[in-house]
Amino acid sequence: MIQLFPYAATTRGVTVRVAPSYLPDQSDPEGGRWVWAYHIRIENGAEEAVQLLSRHWLITDARGQTREVKGLGVVGEQPVIEPGASYDYVSGCPLDTPSGMMRGAYQMVAASGWPFEVEIPAFSLDSPEARARPN
C-alpha cells in the first residue's frame, strides 16, 4: 500500500506530514536542474489553537551542500489551526543535483501565548535519474 504522506513527525501534539513528488515537466536534467513539489499537511492534535508564524528549512543537495531558507509563514499565510483541524499547502524546491533532502521546523505560537518549534521531518528528493544510478 502506498502511503499518501510517507514522512511524519509530531511535536507537542502538532503533526507535520510530507509527500514529495518529482516534477519532470519543470526539470531539465541536461541543464542541471531538477524540481520537486512537496505537499505538507499540518494536523493540530493539541488542545488549543496554534498559529504558524515562520519556517526554517535546511535543503541539502547530493553533493552535501546545505542551503538555509527562513521566512514568515508558508505560501504567504500564517494560518491558525484549530484543535482537531489541519492545514495543507504545496510548495516546491529546485536543485542542481538529481537528488537531495529537506528538513526543518516551523515556529508556532499556541493560543495561550506559548511559542514553540515544530519539527518538519527529513524527507528525500529523488529523481528517476537518481534512482537509476547503481550503488
Summary of the structure (lengths in Angstrom):
residues: 135
radius of gyration: 15.9
end to end distance: 26.0
largest distance: 52.1
contacts: 383
relative contact order: 0.27
helix: 6%
strand: 62%
